[in-house]
Amino acid sequence: MVPIYLYQCLAERNRGLAKRGLRAVEAPCLYPDSGFLRVPCVPCGCQPFAGVVNRSSLKVTQNAQEPLPPAVRAIAALYALCAIYLGITGALMLVRPGTISMSAGAPLLFGLELAGPYMFLLTALAGAAVAWGLLKLNNITRHVAMLIAIAGIVMLAPAVSAATAAANVKALIPGGAGIIVRVLVAWYLAQAEVVEQFRRPK
C-alpha cells in the first residue's frame, strides 16, 4: 500500500498556482514499479487524506467510457433501417392487403417474402435485435450480423453473375452495391481490433 495525497490537495494547489498566474498541475504521476497512482502535492494548508488508487480499476472505468466506434454505429443504423423498412411494409400488408406487393421485400428477404407479411415482421424484429446488440457491443450479435451479411452475399451472387453475363446494367448496379455493402460489413466486423472491443468486459 502506497500512501498518496489525492485530489483535494491537488485542487487546492492548482487554485494557488492560478492566483499567481502559473500553470496548474493536470496529470498525476506513477510511483516507480507500482500499480498505484500518486498525486504530487506540496504543503498548501489544506487537509489532504491518504489513500490508494488501484490502476487496474481506473483502466476498467476508462474502457467503460470509451465511445462507440462510428463504423459500428453505422452498421447498427443500417440494420435498424432495414428493420424499419420491413416492419412498415409488413404492417401495411396486414392492414391494407394488396397495397404493397410481396416483391417489395425481395432485395432483403431473398424469397422469404413469399411466406407473407408475418415473415416481414419477423425479420424486422430480428434486424432490430441485431442493431440493438451491436450498439451494446454484444459479441454474439456481431457473429449474427456477419452471418446475415455473408448469407446476403451468397444469395446475391447468382443474380449479379447473370446480370454481368447479360450486360444488364439495371440489375447489376443494385445487386453489385448490395454485395459491396455486405462485404464491407462482414470485413469490418471480422477485424481484430473490432473483435477485441466486442470481447471486452462490459
C-alpha positions in Angstrom: 0.0 0.0 0.0 1.4 3.3 -1.0 0.2 6.4 0.8 -0.8 9.2 -1.5 -2.3 12.7 -1.4 -5.4 12.8 -3.5 -7.3 15.4 -5.4 -8.3 17.7 -2.5 -4.7 18.8 -2.1 -4.1 19.0 -5.9 -7.1 21.2 -6.4 -6.0 23.5 -3.6 -2.5 23.7 -5.1 -3.9 24.5 -8.6 -6.0 27.3 -7.1 -2.9 28.8 -5.6 -0.9 28.4 -8.8 -3.8 30.1 -10.8 -3.7 33.1 -8.5 0.0 33.5 -9.2 -0.5 33.1 -13.0 1.2 29.8 -13.1 0.2 26.6 -15.0 -1.9 24.2 -13.0 -0.8 20.6 -12.4 -3.1 18.4 -14.5 -1.8 14.8 -14.6 -0.9 12.5 -11.7 2.3 10.5 -11.9 3.2 6.9 -11.1 5.2 5.6 -8.3 8.0 3.6 -10.0 7.5 -0.2 -10.1 4.0 0.0 -8.6 0.4 -0.3 -9.7 -0.8 2.7 -7.8 -1.1 6.4 -8.6 0.4 9.2 -6.6 -0.8 12.8 -6.9 2.1 15.2 -6.4 1.5 17.6 -3.6 3.3 20.3 -1.6 2.3 21.8 1.7 -0.7 24.1 0.9 -2.6 24.5 4.1 -5.4 22.1 3.0 -6.4 18.9 4.8 -5.3 16.1 2.5 -6.0 12.4 3.1 -4.0 9.3 2.4 -5.3 6.5 0.3 -4.6 4.2 -2.5 -5.9 4.1 -6.1 -5.6 0.8 -7.9 -4.6 1.5 -11.5 -6.5 -1.5 -12.9 -9.8 -0.1 -11.6 -9.1 3.1 -13.4 -8.5 1.2 -16.6 -11.8 -0.6 -16.3 -13.6 2.8 -15.8 -11.7 4.2 -18.8 -12.7 1.3 -21.0 -16.3 1.6 -19.9 -16.4 5.2 -21.0 -14.8 4.6 -24.5 -17.1 5.9 -27.2 -18.8 3.5 -29.6 -16.9 3.2 -32.9 -18.5 5.2 -35.7 -18.4 2.2 -38.1 -20.3 0.0 -35.6 -22.8 2.7 -35.1 -23.2 3.0 -38.9 -23.7 -0.8 -39.3 -26.3 -0.8 -36.5 -28.1 2.1 -38.2 -28.1 0.1 -41.4 -29.7 -2.9 -39.7 -32.2 -0.6 -38.0 -33.2 1.0 -41.3 -33.7 -2.4 -42.9 -35.8 -3.5 -39.9 -37.9 -0.3 -40.1 -38.5 -0.8 -43.8 -39.6 -4.4 -43.4 -41.7 -3.6 -40.4 -43.6 -0.8 -42.1 -44.0 -2.9 -45.3 -45.3 -5.9 -43.3 -47.7 -3.8 -41.3 -49.2 -2.2 -44.4 -49.6 -5.6 -46.0 -51.6 -6.7 -42.9 -53.7 -3.6 -42.6 -54.4 -3.0 -46.3 -53.8 -6.2 -48.2 -52.9 -5.7 -51.8 -51.5 -2.2 -51.3 -47.9 -3.4 -51.5 -46.6 -6.3 -53.4 -44.6 -9.0 -51.7 -41.8 -8.4 -54.1 -41.0 -5.2 -52.1 -39.1 -7.4 -49.7 -37.2 -9.4 -52.3 -33.9 -7.4 -52.0 -33.7 -8.2 -48.3 -35.6 -11.5 -47.9 -34.4 -13.4 -51.0 -37.6 -15.5 -51.4 -38.8 -15.5 -47.8 -41.2 -12.7 -48.7 -43.4 -15.4 -50.3 -44.2 -16.5 -46.7 -46.4 -13.4 -46.2 -46.4 -10.3 -44.1 -45.6 -12.1 -40.9 -42.2 -13.0 -42.3 -41.7 -9.3 -42.9 -42.5 -8.6 -39.3 -40.3 -11.4 -38.0 -37.3 -10.4 -40.0 -37.9 -6.8 -38.9 -37.8 -7.9 -35.3 -34.5 -9.8 -35.9 -33.0 -6.8 -37.6 -33.9 -4.5 -34.7 -32.4 -7.0 -32.3 -29.2 -7.1 -34.2 -29.0 -3.3 -34.3 -29.5 -3.1 -30.6 -27.0 -5.8 -29.9 -24.3 -4.0 -32.0 -24.9 -0.8 -30.1 -24.3 -2.7 -26.9 -21.2 -4.3 -28.3 -22.6 -7.8 -27.8 -20.2 -10.4 -29.3 -22.9 -12.9 -30.2 -24.7 -10.2 -32.1 -21.5 -9.4 -34.0 -21.4 -13.0 -35.2 -25.1 -12.9 -36.2 -24.6 -9.7 -38.1 -21.6 -11.2 -40.0 -23.7 -14.4 -40.9 -26.5 -12.3 -42.2 -24.1 -10.3 -44.4 -22.4 -13.4 -45.7 -25.8 -15.1 -46.4 -26.8 -12.0 -48.4 -23.6 -12.2 -50.4 -24.2 -15.8 -51.3 -27.9 -15.1 -52.3 -26.9 -12.1 -54.4 -24.0 -13.7 -56.2 -26.0 -15.7 -58.8 -28.2 -12.8 -59.8 -25.2 -10.5 -60.1 -23.4 -13.1 -62.2 -26.3 -13.4 -64.5 -26.7 -9.6 -64.8 -23.0 -9.4 -65.7 -23.2 -12.1 -68.4 -26.3 -10.4 -69.9 -24.8 -6.9 -69.6 -28.0 -5.9 -67.7 -26.8 -2.7 -66.0 -30.2 -2.1 -64.4 -30.0 -5.3 -62.4 -26.2 -5.2 -62.0 -26.0 -1.9 -60.1 -28.3 -2.7 -57.2 -27.0 -6.2 -56.9 -23.4 -5.2 -57.0 -24.0 -2.4 -54.5 -25.7 -4.9 -52.2 -22.7 -7.3 -52.4 -20.2 -4.4 -51.7 -22.1 -3.2 -48.7 -22.4 -6.7 -47.2 -18.7 -7.4 -47.9 -17.7 -4.2 -46.0 -19.9 -5.1 -43.1 -18.6 -8.7 -42.8 -15.0 -7.5 -43.3 -15.1 -4.7 -40.7 -16.8 -6.9 -38.0 -14.1 -9.5 -38.5 -11.2 -7.1 -37.8 -9.0 -7.9 -34.8 -9.4 -4.6 -33.1 -13.2 -4.7 -33.6 -13.3 -8.2 -32.2 -11.3 -7.0 -29.1 -13.8 -4.2 -28.5 -16.7 -6.6 -28.5 -14.9 -9.1 -26.2 -14.0 -6.5 -23.5 -15.9 -6.8 -20.2 -18.9 -4.6 -20.2 
